[in-house]
Amino acid sequence: MLFLATNDDGYQAKGLKVLAGILGELGEVMVAAPEVEQSACSHSITLDRPLRVRQAGPGIYAVDGTTTDCVLLASQSLLGHRKPDAVFSGINHGPNLGDDVTYSGTVAGAFEGTLLGVRSLAISAGDPRRLDDRETRDLLAGLIGRLLAQPWPKDVLLNINVPAGGDPVRGVRMTVLGRRHYAETVIEKTDPRGRKYYWIGGINPHWYGNENSDFKAVEDGYISVTPLHLDLTHYSSLEGFKGLEADLNP
């Protein structure tokens, strides 16, 4: 099997190296990742300038663009006429749970792979130090192997989160997305010259959701696996808005 690996932490990130090592036991791996960190770049594509690609090692390409750029370049150019059997994005240095999937460059890499018709998985670790644990890496490798052997619907990608904390991982849970609320999303400060500036990021996040949510699973020490669907249409709402057609159309 041929795997394309990317991330948003940059081609030298520890999590990407761990991921490439796991995938290397299952097949051939090509790495195409950003030259520098692109965290929270979401599903952005570089359209206003040319992209530069540098071969940083055997089968490793550093791209001066976003995670989405990397997947596009690799699938349509760097791989030649070959199509990867799966796209993996990660292992991200930090979680990608709940609402954060809409901002995440890691998840966007898997979204792009899915748009290209390739089975895709985004993987994140609540604490990168967890990847030093051989037992955790073995559990993750076994999970990846089982998922690759398991068919799943088109237009679906899998978002995987490894819990932080020092206790052994307790297992795997299939989950839904939770929700998050920050006490302060935008923080206002004043510089030494009296001018205001702002930090976006928030403090004291509060997670909520049901017992099947991703944040609850990782809180309990489990690896969460959440299927995400490309089709964002809320079909049940369509009927509720049907009356507008008669009112607005002549």
C-alpha positions in Angstrom: 0.0 0.0 0.0 1.1 3.6 -0.6 0.4 6.2 2.1 0.6 10.0 1.9 1.5 11.6 5.2 1.1 15.3 6.0 0.6 17.5 9.0 0.3 21.2 10.1 3.2 21.2 12.5 5.9 21.2 9.9 7.9 18.4 8.2 10.3 18.1 11.1 7.6 17.6 13.7 7.9 14.6 16.1 4.4 13.5 15.6 4.8 13.2 11.8 8.0 11.1 12.3 6.1 8.8 14.6 3.3 8.5 12.1 5.6 7.8 9.2 7.3 5.1 11.3 4.0 3.4 12.0 2.9 3.6 8.4 6.2 2.3 7.2 5.4 -1.0 8.9 2.3 -1.3 6.8 3.5 -0.1 3.4 5.3 2.6 1.4 5.1 6.2 2.8 5.6 9.6 1.1 5.7 12.7 3.4 4.6 16.1 2.0 4.3 18.6 4.8 4.7 22.3 5.4 8.1 23.9 5.6 7.0 25.7 8.8 4.2 25.3 11.2 0.7 26.0 9.8 -1.5 25.3 12.9 -5.1 26.6 12.7 -4.7 27.2 8.9 -8.0 25.2 8.4 -8.7 24.3 4.8 -6.9 27.2 3.2 -5.2 27.0 -0.2 -2.4 29.3 -1.4 -3.6 31.1 -4.6 -1.7 34.4 -4.6 1.8 33.1 -5.1 3.7 30.1 -6.5 4.6 27.3 -4.2 8.2 26.0 -3.6 8.9 22.3 -2.8 12.2 21.1 -1.3 13.2 17.4 -1.0 14.3 17.2 2.6 15.1 13.5 2.6 14.2 10.2 0.9 10.4 10.4 0.3 10.1 13.6 2.3 9.1 16.9 0.7 8.9 20.3 2.5 6.3 22.7 1.0 6.2 26.4 1.7 2.4 26.3 1.9 -0.5 25.0 3.9 -1.5 21.4 4.7 -4.1 21.5 2.0 -1.4 22.7 -0.5 0.7 19.7 0.5 -2.0 17.1 -0.2 -2.8 18.7 -3.5 0.8 18.9 -4.7 1.6 15.4 -3.6 -1.5 13.8 -5.1 -1.3 15.7 -8.4 2.4 16.1 -9.0 4.9 14.6 -6.5 3.4 11.1 -6.7 3.4 11.1 -10.4 0.7 8.9 -11.8 0.3 7.0 -8.5 -2.7 7.4 -6.3 -2.3 6.9 -2.5 -4.3 4.2 -0.9 -4.8 6.5 2.1 -4.0 10.0 3.3 -2.9 10.5 6.9 -2.6 13.9 8.6 -0.8 14.2 11.9 0.1 13.2 14.5 -0.8 16.7 15.6 0.9 18.2 18.7 -2.3 18.8 20.6 -5.9 17.7 20.4 -8.4 18.4 17.7 -11.8 17.8 19.4 -15.3 19.1 18.9 -15.5 22.6 17.3 -11.7 22.7 16.8 -12.0 20.5 13.7 -13.3 23.5 11.7 -10.0 25.4 12.4 -7.6 22.5 12.3 -5.0 22.2 9.5 -4.6 18.6 10.5 -8.2 17.8 9.9 -8.2 19.9 6.7 -5.4 17.6 5.3 -7.7 14.6 5.8 -10.7 16.6 4.3 -8.6 17.3 1.2 -7.7 13.7 0.8 -11.3 12.7 1.1 -12.3 15.3 -1.5 -9.7 13.7 -3.8 -11.5 10.3 -3.4 -8.9 8.8 -1.0 -9.7 7.3 2.4 -8.2 9.8 4.9 -7.5 10.0 8.6 -6.5 12.8 10.9 -4.7 11.9 14.1 -3.9 14.2 17.1 -2.3 13.6 20.5 -3.4 15.6 23.5 0.3 15.6 24.6 3.1 14.8 22.2 5.0 13.1 25.0 2.4 10.4 24.9 4.0 9.3 21.6 7.1 8.3 23.6 5.1 5.4 25.1 5.7 2.2 23.1 2.4 0.7 24.3 0.5 3.8 23.0 2.2 3.6 19.6 1.5 -0.1 19.3 -2.2 0.5 20.1 -2.4 3.2 17.6 -0.7 1.0 14.9 -3.1 -1.7 15.6 -6.1 0.7 15.3 -4.8 2.0 12.0 -4.4 -1.5 10.7 -7.9 -2.4 11.7 -9.4 0.8 10.2 -7.6 0.3 6.9 -9.1 -3.2 6.7 -12.6 -1.8 7.5 -14.6 -0.3 4.7 -16.3 3.0 5.4 -18.6 5.2 3.3 -17.4 7.6 0.7 -17.1 11.3 1.8 -16.3 10.2 5.3 -13.0 10.9 7.1 -11.9 9.7 10.5 -10.7 12.1 13.2 -8.6 10.3 15.8 -7.5 11.8 19.2 -5.1 10.2 21.6 -5.6 11.3 25.2 -3.1 13.2 27.2 -2.0 12.1 30.7 0.4 9.7 32.1 -1.9 6.7 32.7 -2.0 3.9 30.1 -4.5 4.3 27.3 -7.6 2.3 28.2 -8.8 1.5 24.7 -10.7 2.9 21.8 -14.2 4.6 21.6 -16.2 5.5 18.6 -17.5 9.1 19.3 -19.4 12.1 18.1 -18.1 15.7 18.2 -18.4 17.6 21.4 -18.7 21.4 21.8 -16.4 23.9 23.4 -16.8 27.3 25.0 -14.0 29.7 26.0 -14.4 32.1 28.8 -12.6 34.7 26.7 -12.0 34.0 23.0 -10.4 37.4 22.3 -8.0 38.9 24.9 -7.3 42.6 24.8 -4.0 44.1 26.0 -2.1 47.4 25.9 1.5 47.7 24.7 4.1 50.0 26.4 3.1 52.8 24.0 -0.5 52.7 25.0 -1.8 51.0 21.9 -4.3 48.2 22.1 -3.5 44.7 20.7 -5.4 41.4 20.8 -4.7 37.7 21.2 -7.1 35.2 19.7 -7.1 31.9 21.5 -9.2 32.1 24.6 -8.7 30.8 28.2 -10.4 28.3 30.4 -12.2 26.2 27.8 -15.3 24.4 28.9 -16.2 21.2 27.0 -19.7 19.8 26.9 -21.5 17.1 25.1 -23.0 13.7 25.8 -21.3 10.5 27.0 -20.5 9.6 23.4 -18.5 12.8 22.7 -14.9 12.8 21.7 -13.7 15.1 24.6 -15.4 12.7 27.1 -13.6 9.7 25.6 -10.2 11.3 25.8 -11.0 12.6 29.3 -11.6 9.0 30.4 -8.3 7.9 28.9 -9.6 6.4 25.6 -8.5 7.0 22.0 -11.5 8.6 20.3 -12.4 7.9 16.6 -15.0 10.3 15.1 -16.4 9.8 11.6 -16.8 13.2 9.8 -18.9 13.8 6.7 -18.0 16.2 3.9 -21.6 17.0 3.2 -22.5 19.7 5.7 -26.1 20.1 4.5 -28.7 19.9 7.3 -31.3 18.0 5.3 -34.1 18.2 7.9 -34.0 22.0 7.8 -34.7 22.0 4.0 -38.4 21.3 4.4 -38.7 24.0 7.0 -37.5 26.6 4.5 -39.5 25.3 1.5 -42.1 27.9 2.1 -39.7 30.6 1.2 -39.6 29.3 -2.4 -43.2 30.2 -3.1 -42.9 33.6 -1.4 -39.7 34.6 -3.1 -40.0 33.1 -6.6 -42.4 34.8 -9.1 
